[in-house]
Amino acid sequence: MKEKVILAYSGGLDTTAIIPWLKETYNYDVVCVCADCGQEEELDGLEQRALSCGAAKLYIEDITDEFCDNYIVPCVQAHAVYENKYLLGTSMARPLIAKRLVEIARKEGAVAICHGATGKGNDQIRFELTIKALAPDIKIIAPWRDSNWKLQSREDEIEYCRQHGIHLPFSTDCSYSRDRNIWHISHEGLEDPANEPNYKHLLVLGCTPEEAPDEPEYVTMTFEKGVPKSVNGKAMKVSDIIRELNRLGAKHGIGIIDIVENRVVGMKSRGVYETPGGTILYEAHQQLEELVLDRDTTTFKMDVGNKFAQVVYEGKWETPLREALQAFVEKTQEYVTGEVKFRLYKGNIIKAGTTSPYSLYNESIASFKTGDMYDHHDADGFINLFGLSLKVRAMKKLENEKKNNK
């Protein structure tokens, strides 16, 4: 009986070509695994394709709800944003996909796991760190870094497939490299940042703000302990909330960003991301959080959010650091319960009211009138003490200047 390898399979040209290559190079039986993270129509016809290309078996694993509940929600609660813009759509998904690959490898008794990530990107790191953390005994095969892999272009891969009796309608046009799941779709390969993207050709989920409706649309959401619970009065599970927000956000041109990010491997990469529902969810959660978190927690949580984003981006999900950061974040969410209202208009998310039973906003204190809890005169002593170190330093500076001028 041949040994088995688990292949992370998308149905695209790269992973399709890898099936016969693994059989030819390593004499493995190839068990394909496609993780359904909500990429929808991209799964059509996948089983027939995998089997016709020589795979022994195909698993299509629906991990959408686990992705939303256990990966997306913690990142939203942390307000984890990489380099101020990227909402981690691919970064969050890869550790879960790798986790499922390991689970199926154990089930099948496989000796290796293979992925199709290139040697230039971040995904190779995310897949392999997770596999190493969960299954250090399983061999990892990365064809693009394997000396036996001689295919250097889409044309090479198409010809290789043809030589192995695989005739599929793959195009040599590789204008963009895309990754899609329920959270976002990324477009990479745009190259020169000096050039404006052709959004009419590029966008898949939504439209540009200029093409969005001329009338705003009001949206109301509720949260319980930092977890979204409803949209416009309708209670839904997290995955359905994201789908509904995707629909609304796409309609109004929300969540389109064009960024140059710093990859883990050292290079800069330019990409356009569509994250309509995710952008709304992040903004709505933050809108509620600013009402209920105290100043010190808010300030420290910003640092935690940045670190959380870095950890996730670098593929370090299965680490004690991520667990510790998430434990802090979960504690901060204890009172993040309430309702947020906003309107969507041509790429903008505009506040329209926030309420919470745990709101720390007190109108009688915040107003300019003097009340029982706050007297303007109380600020005298506070400012004297708060600024004491500045005053002492300035006095010493003046004293030294006088001595030097004598």
TIKOL-943341 format. One record per residue (C-alpha): chain; x, y, z. Coordinates in Angstrom, 1 decimal. Layout:
! TIKOL-943341
<node c="A" X="X" Y="Y" Z="Z"/>
...
//
This chain:
! TIKOL-943341
<node c="A" X="0.0" Y="0.0" Z="0.0"/>
<node c="A" X="1.3" Y="3.4" Z="-0.9"/>
<node c="A" X="1.9" Y="6.1" Z="1.6"/>
<node c="A" X="-0.5" Y="9.0" Z="1.7"/>
<node c="A" X="0.0" Y="12.7" Z="1.4"/>
<node c="A" X="-2.6" Y="15.3" Z="2.3"/>
<node c="A" X="-2.8" Y="18.1" Z="-0.3"/>
<node c="A" X="-4.3" Y="21.5" Z="0.5"/>
<node c="A" X="-6.4" Y="21.8" Z="-2.6"/>
<node c="A" X="-8.2" Y="24.8" Z="-4.0"/>
<node c="A" X="-8.9" Y="23.6" Z="-7.5"/>
<node c="A" X="-6.7" Y="26.2" Z="-9.1"/>
<node c="A" X="-4.0" Y="25.5" Z="-11.6"/>
<node c="A" X="-1.1" Y="25.3" Z="-9.0"/>
<node c="A" X="-2.7" Y="22.6" Z="-6.8"/>
<node c="A" X="-4.2" Y="20.8" Z="-9.8"/>
<node c="A" X="-0.7" Y="20.4" Z="-11.3"/>
<node c="A" X="0.6" Y="19.3" Z="-7.9"/>
<node c="A" X="-1.5" Y="16.2" Z="-7.9"/>
<node c="A" X="0.3" Y="14.3" Z="-10.7"/>
<node c="A" X="3.6" Y="15.8" Z="-9.6"/>
<node c="A" X="3.2" Y="14.3" Z="-6.1"/>
<node c="A" X="2.4" Y="10.9" Z="-7.5"/>
<node c="A" X="5.2" Y="11.1" Z="-10.0"/>
<node c="A" X="7.9" Y="12.5" Z="-7.7"/>
<node c="A" X="7.1" Y="10.8" Z="-4.3"/>
<node c="A" X="4.8" Y="7.9" Z="-5.4"/>
<node c="A" X="2.2" Y="8.9" Z="-2.9"/>
<node c="A" X="-1.6" Y="8.4" Z="-2.9"/>
<node c="A" X="-2.9" Y="12.0" Z="-2.9"/>
<node c="A" X="-5.8" Y="12.8" Z="-0.6"/>
<node c="A" X="-7.0" Y="16.3" Z="-1.4"/>
<node c="A" X="-8.6" Y="18.6" Z="1.2"/>
<node c="A" X="-10.5" Y="21.7" Z="0.3"/>
<node c="A" X="-11.4" Y="23.9" Z="3.3"/>
<node c="A" X="-14.7" Y="25.7" Z="2.7"/>
<node c="A" X="-14.2" Y="29.1" Z="4.5"/>
<node c="A" X="-17.2" Y="30.6" Z="2.7"/>
<node c="A" X="-15.7" Y="31.1" Z="-0.8"/>
<node c="A" X="-19.0" Y="30.0" Z="-2.3"/>
<node c="A" X="-19.1" Y="29.4" Z="-6.0"/>
<node c="A" X="-15.3" Y="28.6" Z="-6.1"/>
<node c="A" X="-16.2" Y="25.1" Z="-4.9"/>
<node c="A" X="-18.4" Y="24.1" Z="-7.8"/>
<node c="A" X="-17.2" Y="21.0" Z="-9.6"/>
<node c="A" X="-14.2" Y="20.5" Z="-7.3"/>
<node c="A" X="-14.6" Y="16.8" Z="-6.6"/>
<node c="A" X="-14.8" Y="15.8" Z="-10.2"/>
<node c="A" X="-11.8" Y="18.0" Z="-11.0"/>
<node c="A" X="-9.6" Y="16.5" Z="-8.2"/>
<node c="A" X="-10.5" Y="12.9" Z="-9.0"/>
<node c="A" X="-10.0" Y="13.3" Z="-12.7"/>
<node c="A" X="-6.5" Y="14.7" Z="-12.0"/>
<node c="A" X="-5.5" Y="11.6" Z="-10.1"/>
<node c="A" X="-6.5" Y="12.3" Z="-6.5"/>
<node c="A" X="-7.5" Y="9.2" Z="-4.5"/>
<node c="A" X="-10.0" Y="11.1" Z="-2.5"/>
<node c="A" X="-11.3" Y="14.6" Z="-1.9"/>
<node c="A" X="-12.6" Y="16.1" Z="1.4"/>
<node c="A" X="-14.6" Y="19.3" Z="1.2"/>
<node c="A" X="-14.6" Y="20.5" Z="4.8"/>
<node c="A" X="-17.1" Y="23.2" Z="5.8"/>
<node c="A" X="-15.2" Y="25.2" Z="8.4"/>
<node c="A" X="-17.0" Y="28.5" Z="7.9"/>
<node c="A" X="-18.7" Y="28.7" Z="11.3"/>
<node c="A" X="-15.6" Y="27.7" Z="13.1"/>
<node c="A" X="-13.6" Y="30.3" Z="11.1"/>
<node c="A" X="-16.2" Y="33.0" Z="12.1"/>
<node c="A" X="-16.6" Y="32.0" Z="15.7"/>
<node c="A" X="-13.1" Y="31.1" Z="16.8"/>
<node c="A" X="-10.9" Y="33.1" Z="14.5"/>
<node c="A" X="-12.7" Y="36.1" Z="13.1"/>
<node c="A" X="-14.5" Y="37.1" Z="16.3"/>
<node c="A" X="-11.2" Y="37.2" Z="18.4"/>
<node c="A" X="-9.6" Y="39.4" Z="15.8"/>
<node c="A" X="-12.6" Y="41.8" Z="15.8"/>
<node c="A" X="-12.6" Y="41.9" Z="19.5"/>
<node c="A" X="-8.9" Y="42.7" Z="19.6"/>
<node c="A" X="-9.3" Y="45.2" Z="16.8"/>
<node c="A" X="-6.4" Y="43.5" Z="15.1"/>
<node c="A" X="-5.4" Y="45.4" Z="12.0"/>
<node c="A" X="-2.1" Y="44.8" Z="10.4"/>
<node c="A" X="-0.2" Y="48.0" Z="9.5"/>
<node c="A" X="-3.3" Y="50.1" Z="10.1"/>
<node c="A" X="-5.3" Y="48.8" Z="7.2"/>
<node c="A" X="-5.2" Y="45.1" Z="6.5"/>
<node c="A" X="-8.1" Y="43.2" Z="8.3"/>
<node c="A" X="-6.3" Y="39.8" Z="8.1"/>
<node c="A" X="-8.7" Y="37.9" Z="5.9"/>
<node c="A" X="-6.1" Y="35.4" Z="4.6"/>
<node c="A" X="-4.0" Y="35.5" Z="7.7"/>
<node c="A" X="-6.9" Y="34.3" Z="10.0"/>
<node c="A" X="-7.9" Y="31.5" Z="7.7"/>
<node c="A" X="-4.6" Y="29.7" Z="7.1"/>
<node c="A" X="-4.1" Y="28.4" Z="10.7"/>
<node c="A" X="-7.6" Y="26.9" Z="10.7"/>
<node c="A" X="-7.0" Y="25.3" Z="7.3"/>
<node c="A" X="-3.7" Y="23.9" Z="8.4"/>
<node c="A" X="-5.4" Y="22.5" Z="11.6"/>
<node c="A" X="-7.9" Y="20.7" Z="9.5"/>
<node c="A" X="-5.2" Y="19.3" Z="7.2"/>
<node c="A" X="-3.5" Y="17.9" Z="10.3"/>
<node c="A" X="-6.8" Y="16.3" Z="11.6"/>
<node c="A" X="-7.4" Y="14.6" Z="8.2"/>
<node c="A" X="-3.8" Y="13.5" Z="8.0"/>
<node c="A" X="-4.2" Y="11.7" Z="11.3"/>
<node c="A" X="-7.5" Y="10.2" Z="10.2"/>
<node c="A" X="-6.0" Y="9.0" Z="6.9"/>
<node c="A" X="-2.6" Y="7.9" Z="8.4"/>
<node c="A" X="-0.8" Y="10.2" Z="6.0"/>
<node c="A" X="2.9" Y="10.7" Z="6.3"/>
<node c="A" X="3.1" Y="14.2" Z="4.7"/>
<node c="A" X="1.1" Y="17.4" Z="4.1"/>
<node c="A" X="1.6" Y="19.4" Z="1.0"/>
<node c="A" X="0.6" Y="23.0" Z="0.2"/>
<node c="A" X="0.9" Y="25.1" Z="-2.9"/>
<node c="A" X="2.1" Y="28.4" Z="-1.4"/>
<node c="A" X="5.0" Y="30.0" Z="-3.1"/>
<node c="A" X="8.4" Y="30.7" Z="-1.6"/>
<node c="A" X="7.8" Y="34.4" Z="-1.7"/>
<node c="A" X="4.6" Y="34.7" Z="0.3"/>
<node c="A" X="3.3" Y="34.6" Z="3.8"/>
<node c="A" X="1.1" Y="31.6" Z="3.4"/>
<node c="A" X="4.0" Y="29.1" Z="3.5"/>
<node c="A" X="4.8" Y="30.4" Z="6.9"/>
<node c="A" X="1.3" Y="30.3" Z="8.2"/>
<node c="A" X="0.6" Y="26.8" Z="7.0"/>
<node c="A" X="3.9" Y="25.3" Z="8.2"/>
<node c="A" X="4.1" Y="27.0" Z="11.6"/>
<node c="A" X="0.6" Y="25.6" Z="12.4"/>
<node c="A" X="1.5" Y="22.1" Z="11.1"/>
<node c="A" X="4.8" Y="22.1" Z="13.1"/>
<node c="A" X="2.9" Y="23.2" Z="16.3"/>
<node c="A" X="0.2" Y="20.5" Z="15.9"/>
<node c="A" X="2.1" Y="17.6" Z="14.2"/>
<node c="A" X="5.9" Y="17.9" Z="14.4"/>
<node c="A" X="6.2" Y="14.4" Z="13.2"/>
<node c="A" X="4.5" Y="14.9" Z="9.8"/>
<node c="A" X="6.6" Y="15.8" Z="6.8"/>
<node c="A" X="5.8" Y="19.1" Z="5.0"/>
<node c="A" X="6.2" Y="19.3" Z="1.2"/>
<node c="A" X="6.3" Y="22.7" Z="-0.4"/>
<node c="A" X="6.7" Y="22.2" Z="-4.2"/>
<node c="A" X="7.7" Y="25.7" Z="-5.0"/>
<node c="A" X="10.7" Y="25.2" Z="-2.7"/>
<node c="A" X="11.4" Y="21.6" Z="-3.8"/>
<node c="A" X="14.3" Y="21.1" Z="-6.2"/>
<node c="A" X="12.2" Y="18.5" Z="-8.1"/>
<node c="A" X="9.6" Y="21.2" Z="-9.0"/>
<node c="A" X="10.6" Y="22.5" Z="-12.5"/>
<node c="A" X="7.4" Y="24.4" Z="-13.4"/>
<node c="A" X="8.1" Y="28.2" Z="-13.4"/>
<node c="A" X="5.0" Y="29.7" Z="-15.0"/>
<node c="A" X="1.3" Y="29.1" Z="-15.7"/>
<node c="A" X="2.2" Y="28.0" Z="-19.2"/>
<node c="A" X="4.6" Y="25.4" Z="-17.7"/>
<node c="A" X="1.8" Y="24.1" Z="-15.4"/>
<node c="A" X="-0.8" Y="24.0" Z="-18.2"/>
<node c="A" X="1.6" Y="22.0" Z="-20.4"/>
<node c="A" X="2.5" Y="19.7" Z="-17.6"/>
<node c="A" X="-1.2" Y="19.0" Z="-16.9"/>
<node c="A" X="-1.7" Y="18.4" Z="-20.7"/>
<node c="A" X="1.1" Y="15.9" Z="-20.7"/>
<node c="A" X="-0.5" Y="14.0" Z="-17.9"/>
<node c="A" X="-3.9" Y="13.8" Z="-19.6"/>
<node c="A" X="-5.4" Y="16.7" Z="-17.7"/>
<node c="A" X="-7.3" Y="19.0" Z="-20.1"/>
<node c="A" X="-9.0" Y="21.8" Z="-18.0"/>
<node c="A" X="-10.0" Y="25.3" Z="-19.1"/>
<node c="A" X="-7.2" Y="27.1" Z="-17.3"/>
<node c="A" X="-6.2" Y="30.5" Z="-18.7"/>
<node c="A" X="-2.6" Y="31.7" Z="-19.1"/>
<node c="A" X="-3.9" Y="35.1" Z="-18.0"/>
<node c="A" X="-2.6" Y="35.5" Z="-14.4"/>
<node c="A" X="-3.3" Y="39.2" Z="-14.1"/>
<node c="A" X="-4.3" Y="38.8" Z="-10.4"/>
<node c="A" X="-3.7" Y="36.3" Z="-7.7"/>
<node c="A" X="-6.9" Y="36.1" Z="-5.6"/>
<node c="A" X="-7.8" Y="34.6" Z="-2.3"/>
<node c="A" X="-11.5" Y="34.5" Z="-1.2"/>
<node c="A" X="-13.4" Y="33.5" Z="1.9"/>
<node c="A" X="-16.4" Y="34.7" Z="3.8"/>
<node c="A" X="-14.4" Y="37.6" Z="5.2"/>
<node c="A" X="-12.8" Y="39.1" Z="2.1"/>
<node c="A" X="-11.3" Y="38.7" Z="-1.3"/>
<node c="A" X="-7.7" Y="39.8" Z="-1.9"/>
<node c="A" X="-6.2" Y="40.8" Z="-5.3"/>
<node c="A" X="-2.4" Y="40.6" Z="-5.6"/>
<node c="A" X="-0.1" Y="40.9" Z="-8.6"/>
<node c="A" X="-1.0" Y="44.5" Z="-9.3"/>
<node c="A" X="2.7" Y="45.4" Z="-9.3"/>
<node c="A" X="3.6" Y="49.1" Z="-9.6"/>
<node c="A" X="2.1" Y="51.2" Z="-6.8"/>
<node c="A" X="2.3" Y="54.2" Z="-9.1"/>
<node c="A" X="-0.5" Y="52.8" Z="-11.1"/>
<node c="A" X="-4.2" Y="53.2" Z="-10.1"/>
<node c="A" X="-6.1" Y="49.9" Z="-10.0"/>
<node c="A" X="-8.7" Y="49.3" Z="-12.7"/>
<node c="A" X="-11.5" Y="48.8" Z="-10.2"/>
<node c="A" X="-14.1" Y="48.1" Z="-12.9"/>
<node c="A" X="-12.0" Y="45.1" Z="-14.0"/>
<node c="A" X="-10.8" Y="44.2" Z="-10.5"/>
<node c="A" X="-13.6" Y="44.2" Z="-8.0"/>
<node c="A" X="-15.6" Y="41.0" Z="-7.3"/>
<node c="A" X="-17.7" Y="41.6" Z="-4.2"/>
<node c="A" X="-18.8" Y="45.2" Z="-4.6"/>
<node c="A" X="-18.6" Y="48.5" Z="-6.3"/>
<node c="A" X="-16.6" Y="51.7" Z="-5.9"/>
<node c="A" X="-18.0" Y="54.5" Z="-3.7"/>
<node c="A" X="-18.7" Y="56.5" Z="-6.9"/>
<node c="A" X="-20.9" Y="53.7" Z="-8.2"/>
<node c="A" X="-22.7" Y="53.3" Z="-4.9"/>
<node c="A" X="-26.4" Y="54.5" Z="-4.3"/>
<node c="A" X="-26.9" Y="58.2" Z="-3.8"/>
<node c="A" X="-29.1" Y="57.5" Z="-0.8"/>
<node c="A" X="-27.6" Y="56.4" Z="2.6"/>
<node c="A" X="-28.9" Y="53.2" Z="4.3"/>
<node c="A" X="-29.3" Y="52.9" Z="8.1"/>
<node c="A" X="-28.1" Y="49.8" Z="9.8"/>
<node c="A" X="-28.5" Y="48.7" Z="13.5"/>
<node c="A" X="-26.5" Y="46.0" Z="15.2"/>
<node c="A" X="-26.4" Y="44.5" Z="18.6"/>
<node c="A" X="-23.5" Y="42.9" Z="20.5"/>
<node c="A" X="-23.3" Y="40.7" Z="23.6"/>
<node c="A" X="-19.8" Y="40.6" Z="25.3"/>
<node c="A" X="-18.2" Y="41.7" Z="22.1"/>
<node c="A" X="-19.9" Y="39.1" Z="19.9"/>
<node c="A" X="-22.3" Y="40.4" Z="17.2"/>
<node c="A" X="-25.8" Y="39.0" Z="17.7"/>
<node c="A" X="-28.2" Y="40.8" Z="15.2"/>
<node c="A" X="-28.5" Y="43.0" Z="12.2"/>
<node c="A" X="-31.5" Y="45.3" Z="11.8"/>
<node c="A" X="-33.4" Y="43.4" Z="14.5"/>
<node c="A" X="-32.8" Y="40.0" Z="13.1"/>
<node c="A" X="-30.8" Y="37.6" Z="15.3"/>
<node c="A" X="-28.3" Y="35.5" Z="13.4"/>
<node c="A" X="-25.2" Y="33.4" Z="13.9"/>
<node c="A" X="-21.9" Y="35.2" Z="13.3"/>
<node c="A" X="-21.4" Y="33.7" Z="9.8"/>
<node c="A" X="-24.8" Y="35.0" Z="8.6"/>
<node c="A" X="-24.2" Y="38.4" Z="10.1"/>
<node c="A" X="-21.0" Y="38.6" Z="8.1"/>
<node c="A" X="-22.9" Y="37.6" Z="5.0"/>
<node c="A" X="-25.5" Y="40.2" Z="5.5"/>
<node c="A" X="-22.9" Y="42.9" Z="6.2"/>
<node c="A" X="-21.1" Y="41.8" Z="3.1"/>
<node c="A" X="-24.3" Y="42.4" Z="1.1"/>
<node c="A" X="-24.8" Y="45.8" Z="2.6"/>
<node c="A" X="-21.2" Y="46.9" Z="2.5"/>
<node c="A" X="-20.7" Y="45.7" Z="-1.1"/>
<node c="A" X="-23.8" Y="47.7" Z="-2.2"/>
<node c="A" X="-22.4" Y="50.9" Z="-0.7"/>
<node c="A" X="-18.7" Y="50.6" Z="-1.7"/>
<node c="A" X="-17.5" Y="49.9" Z="1.8"/>
<node c="A" X="-14.1" Y="48.2" Z="2.6"/>
<node c="A" X="-12.0" Y="48.6" Z="-0.5"/>
<node c="A" X="-8.3" Y="49.3" Z="0.3"/>
<node c="A" X="-5.2" Y="49.5" Z="-1.8"/>
<node c="A" X="-2.1" Y="48.9" Z="0.3"/>
<node c="A" X="1.6" Y="48.2" Z="0.2"/>
<node c="A" X="2.3" Y="45.9" Z="3.1"/>
<node c="A" X="5.5" Y="44.4" Z="4.6"/>
<node c="A" X="5.5" Y="40.7" Z="4.2"/>
<node c="A" X="7.1" Y="38.4" Z="6.8"/>
<node c="A" X="9.7" Y="37.3" Z="4.3"/>
<node c="A" X="11.0" Y="40.8" Z="4.0"/>
<node c="A" X="9.6" Y="42.2" Z="0.7"/>
<node c="A" X="6.9" Y="44.8" Z="0.2"/>
<node c="A" X="3.7" Y="43.6" Z="-1.6"/>
<node c="A" X="1.0" Y="45.6" Z="-3.2"/>
<node c="A" X="-2.6" Y="44.4" Z="-3.0"/>
<node c="A" X="-6.2" Y="45.5" Z="-3.1"/>
<node c="A" X="-8.6" Y="44.0" Z="-0.5"/>
<node c="A" X="-12.4" Y="43.9" Z="-0.5"/>
<node c="A" X="-13.7" Y="43.4" Z="3.0"/>
<node c="A" X="-17.2" Y="45.0" Z="3.0"/>
<node c="A" X="-18.8" Y="43.2" Z="5.9"/>
<node c="A" X="-15.6" Y="43.0" Z="7.9"/>
<node c="A" X="-15.0" Y="46.7" Z="7.7"/>
<node c="A" X="-18.5" Y="47.4" Z="9.0"/>
<node c="A" X="-18.1" Y="44.8" Z="11.8"/>
<node c="A" X="-14.8" Y="46.3" Z="13.0"/>
<node c="A" X="-16.2" Y="49.8" Z="13.0"/>
<node c="A" X="-19.5" Y="48.8" Z="14.7"/>
<node c="A" X="-17.6" Y="46.9" Z="17.4"/>
<node c="A" X="-15.2" Y="49.8" Z="18.0"/>
<node c="A" X="-18.2" Y="52.2" Z="18.1"/>
<node c="A" X="-19.6" Y="50.3" Z="21.0"/>
<node c="A" X="-16.3" Y="49.7" Z="22.8"/>
<node c="A" X="-15.5" Y="53.4" Z="23.0"/>
<node c="A" X="-18.6" Y="53.8" Z="25.1"/>
<node c="A" X="-17.8" Y="51.1" Z="27.7"/>
<node c="A" X="-14.0" Y="50.7" Z="28.1"/>
<node c="A" X="-12.2" Y="53.0" Z="30.5"/>
<node c="A" X="-9.2" Y="55.1" Z="29.4"/>
<node c="A" X="-6.4" Y="52.9" Z="30.6"/>
<node c="A" X="-7.8" Y="49.7" Z="29.2"/>
<node c="A" X="-8.5" Y="51.4" Z="25.9"/>
<node c="A" X="-5.0" Y="52.7" Z="25.6"/>
<node c="A" X="-3.4" Y="49.4" Z="26.5"/>
<node c="A" X="-5.8" Y="47.4" Z="24.3"/>
<node c="A" X="-4.5" Y="49.4" Z="21.3"/>
<node c="A" X="-1.0" Y="48.0" Z="21.8"/>
<node c="A" X="-2.5" Y="44.5" Z="22.3"/>
<node c="A" X="-4.5" Y="44.8" Z="19.1"/>
<node c="A" X="-1.4" Y="45.8" Z="17.1"/>
<node c="A" X="0.6" Y="42.9" Z="18.6"/>
<node c="A" X="-2.3" Y="40.5" Z="18.0"/>
<node c="A" X="-2.4" Y="41.5" Z="14.4"/>
<node c="A" X="1.3" Y="41.0" Z="14.0"/>
<node c="A" X="1.1" Y="37.5" Z="15.6"/>
<node c="A" X="-1.8" Y="36.5" Z="13.3"/>
<node c="A" X="-0.2" Y="37.9" Z="10.2"/>
<node c="A" X="3.0" Y="36.0" Z="10.9"/>
<node c="A" X="1.2" Y="32.7" Z="11.3"/>
<node c="A" X="1.7" Y="32.3" Z="15.0"/>
<node c="A" X="-1.8" Y="31.4" Z="15.9"/>
<node c="A" X="-0.8" Y="28.2" Z="17.7"/>
<node c="A" X="1.4" Y="30.0" Z="20.2"/>
<node c="A" X="1.2" Y="30.8" Z="23.9"/>
<node c="A" X="1.5" Y="34.5" Z="23.1"/>
<node c="A" X="-1.6" Y="34.5" Z="20.9"/>
<node c="A" X="-3.5" Y="32.6" Z="23.7"/>
<node c="A" X="-2.3" Y="35.1" Z="26.3"/>
<node c="A" X="-3.2" Y="38.1" Z="24.2"/>
<node c="A" X="-6.6" Y="36.7" Z="23.5"/>
<node c="A" X="-7.2" Y="36.0" Z="27.2"/>
<node c="A" X="-6.6" Y="39.7" Z="27.9"/>
<node c="A" X="-8.9" Y="40.7" Z="25.0"/>
<node c="A" X="-11.7" Y="38.4" Z="26.2"/>
<node c="A" X="-11.6" Y="40.0" Z="29.7"/>
<node c="A" X="-12.1" Y="43.5" Z="28.1"/>
<node c="A" X="-15.2" Y="42.2" Z="26.3"/>
<node c="A" X="-17.1" Y="41.5" Z="29.5"/>
<node c="A" X="-19.3" Y="44.6" Z="29.2"/>
<node c="A" X="-19.1" Y="45.2" Z="25.4"/>
<node c="A" X="-22.9" Y="44.8" Z="25.2"/>
<node c="A" X="-25.3" Y="47.1" Z="23.5"/>
<node c="A" X="-26.7" Y="48.5" Z="20.2"/>
<node c="A" X="-25.0" Y="50.5" Z="17.5"/>
<node c="A" X="-26.6" Y="52.4" Z="14.7"/>
<node c="A" X="-24.8" Y="53.8" Z="11.7"/>
<node c="A" X="-25.5" Y="54.7" Z="8.1"/>
<node c="A" X="-23.7" Y="53.5" Z="5.0"/>
<node c="A" X="-23.0" Y="56.1" Z="2.3"/>
<node c="A" X="-20.6" Y="55.9" Z="-0.6"/>
<node c="A" X="-17.8" Y="54.1" Z="1.1"/>
<node c="A" X="-18.4" Y="55.7" Z="4.5"/>
<node c="A" X="-19.7" Y="54.3" Z="7.8"/>
<node c="A" X="-21.2" Y="57.2" Z="9.7"/>
<node c="A" X="-22.3" Y="56.9" Z="13.3"/>
<node c="A" X="-26.0" Y="57.4" Z="14.1"/>
<node c="A" X="-26.2" Y="56.5" Z="17.8"/>
<node c="A" X="-24.8" Y="54.0" Z="20.3"/>
<node c="A" X="-26.4" Y="52.7" Z="23.5"/>
<node c="A" X="-25.2" Y="50.2" Z="26.2"/>
<node c="A" X="-26.4" Y="49.4" Z="29.8"/>
<node c="A" X="-22.7" Y="49.5" Z="30.7"/>
<node c="A" X="-22.0" Y="52.9" Z="29.1"/>
<node c="A" X="-19.4" Y="55.0" Z="31.0"/>
<node c="A" X="-20.6" Y="58.2" Z="29.4"/>
<node c="A" X="-22.3" Y="60.4" Z="32.0"/>
<node c="A" X="-24.0" Y="63.5" Z="30.5"/>
<node c="A" X="-24.1" Y="65.3" Z="33.8"/>
<node c="A" X="-20.3" Y="64.9" Z="34.2"/>
<node c="A" X="-19.4" Y="65.5" Z="30.5"/>
<node c="A" X="-21.5" Y="68.7" Z="30.2"/>
<node c="A" X="-20.0" Y="72.1" Z="30.8"/>
<node c="A" X="-22.2" Y="72.7" Z="33.9"/>
<node c="A" X="-20.9" Y="72.2" Z="37.4"/>
<node c="A" X="-22.6" Y="69.3" Z="39.2"/>
<node c="A" X="-22.3" Y="67.2" Z="42.3"/>
<node c="A" X="-19.8" Y="64.7" Z="40.8"/>
<node c="A" X="-17.5" Y="67.3" Z="39.0"/>
<node c="A" X="-16.6" Y="70.8" Z="40.1"/>
<node c="A" X="-14.5" Y="72.9" Z="37.8"/>
<node c="A" X="-12.4" Y="73.9" Z="40.7"/>
<node c="A" X="-11.3" Y="70.3" Z="41.3"/>
<node c="A" X="-9.2" Y="70.6" Z="38.2"/>
<node c="A" X="-6.8" Y="73.1" Z="39.9"/>
<node c="A" X="-5.2" Y="70.5" Z="42.2"/>
<node c="A" X="-5.2" Y="67.8" Z="39.6"/>
<node c="A" X="-3.4" Y="69.9" Z="37.0"/>
<node c="A" X="-0.8" Y="71.1" Z="39.6"/>
<node c="A" X="0.0" Y="67.5" Z="40.5"/>
<node c="A" X="-0.3" Y="66.1" Z="36.9"/>
<node c="A" X="2.1" Y="68.8" Z="35.6"/>
<node c="A" X="4.4" Y="68.8" Z="38.6"/>
<node c="A" X="7.3" Y="67.0" Z="36.9"/>
<node c="A" X="7.1" Y="69.4" Z="34.0"/>
<node c="A" X="7.2" Y="72.4" Z="36.3"/>
<node c="A" X="10.1" Y="71.1" Z="38.3"/>
<node c="A" X="12.1" Y="70.4" Z="35.2"/>
<node c="A" X="11.4" Y="73.9" Z="33.8"/>
<node c="A" X="12.4" Y="75.5" Z="37.1"/>
<node c="A" X="15.6" Y="73.6" Z="37.1"/>
<node c="A" X="16.3" Y="74.6" Z="33.6"/>
<node c="A" X="15.8" Y="78.3" Z="34.4"/>
<node c="A" X="18.0" Y="78.0" Z="37.5"/>
<node c="A" X="20.9" Y="76.5" Z="35.4"/>
<node c="A" X="20.4" Y="79.2" Z="32.7"/>
<node c="A" X="20.8" Y="81.9" Z="35.3"/>
<node c="A" X="24.0" Y="80.4" Z="36.6"/>
<node c="A" X="25.4" Y="80.0" Z="33.1"/>
<node c="A" X="24.6" Y="83.7" Z="32.3"/>
<node c="A" X="26.5" Y="85.1" Z="35.3"/>
//
